[in-house]
Amino acid sequence: MSCRMDRLLFLILAQLLTTATCGTDPDSESEESDEGDMPDHWTYKDQDWSKGYKLCKENSQSPINIDTSKTTFNNKLPLIIPEGYNIPETEQLELSNNGHTVKLSLPDSMSISHGFTQKYLANQLHFHWGSATSSGSEHTVDGVQYAAEMHVVHFAAKYGNLIEAAQKADGLAVLGVLFQVGAQDNKNYNPIFDKLQDIAAEDANVYIPGFDISTLLPDQLYRYFRYDGSLTTPPCFQTVTWTVFNETVQISQAQLDKLETSLKAAHGTLDSNFRHVQPLNRRTVFASFSPLPTSRRIVPNIDSNAPSEATKSVDDDFTLGDMLAALFGILFGCTALAFVIYVIRQRKRQRSSTERGQKVIYKPAATMEA
Ligand SMILES: [Zn+2]
C-alpha cells in the first residue's frame, strides 16, 4: 500500500518535472491515462483541475492578482542577488519543447539566497504566453494581464533536488517576470527565441551555449512582490515562495509572435498556456518597496518611440527624487524660518532701543521745562 502510494507520488512528481511547474498543451485532452485511477491529463481549456488534484482548490493557490493598494510594505525584503547566473559559453543548456512550454534547463551552480531565508538552487526556466488575440501572463497586477511571463524555478538547497523539495512547505522559490511589448527586440532573449523554430515539434530539444541568465531579469531586483503560493499546474503543491518583480521586461512584438506561434503540441499550436488567477483568501502580499499610488510600476502601453529602458527609471526617479526634494525642502524651510525669526527679533530690538532713546531725550526736555 505504502509502496503504491510512493509510486503514485513519484509519478506525480515526475510529471511535475516534465511540465516544468507550468503549462500544458491546451489542446491535449486525449492522452491515455495509464497510471491507475490517478488522472494524468489536464488542460488549460478546462481548468477545473481539482477533480484529479485536490490541492488545486486549496486556499493558497497561484497565480493571483496583485492588488498593489492592498500590499504590505516589508522593509526586510532586500535586493535579490542572482549568484552564478553567468553561465560560460562552454556549458551547454538544454532548450526543449515539452508539449506544455519551452523550457531551458539550468545548472544548480545558479542560486539565490539574498532576499530569502535560505539558499535556493536553480533548476529551469520556462514561459507562459497567450495568443494573437489575448495576453498570457499568469500573475496580473491591479487587474492587468501582461503579454507573457517567465518563471525561473529554484528549489531549496537543503532538500537536494526539485522532486524532494516540491512537496516541502518551503521547498521552492520561483522568480516571476512580466513582459510588455516594446519597440525593440530584446537581444538578451535571442539565445532562446532564435531557437524556437528548431524545437517546434513536441519533445524536440536543442542545446545552446551558456549565457548570462541574469540579463533576462529586470534591472530593479529590489522591487518585487512576495507571497506564499503554489505551482501553477497540477499537482498544485502549495510550496512556492513567489517573487514577482515590479518592473517588467520588454520584448518586441515580433519576439512575442515567435513565442506564441513557433511551438506545436499534439493538437496544434502551443499557446495560451496560462492558469487563471486564483483567490488570495487570507494571504498577505508583501512588497519590498512602498507602492505609492502615484508611483507607477510600469509605463502603460509603451510609446512606440520610447527606448526599451523607458520604464526602468520611473520608480527610481520618483522615490529618490522626492526624498531628496523633501529633505532639501525641510532644510530650506528651517533656514527660512530661522531667518524670519532673526529678522523679527532684530526689528523688536531696534524698536525697543528707539523707544528707550526717545525716553532718554524726553527726560532732559521735561527737566528743562520743569
Ligand atoms: Zn510557470
Boltz pocket constraint, residues with backbone or C-beta under 6 A from the ligand:
constraints:
  - pocket:
      binder: B
      contacts: [[A, 20], [A, 21], [A, 22], [A, 23], [A, 126], [A, 127], [A, 128], [A, 151], [A, 232]]
      max_distance: 6.0
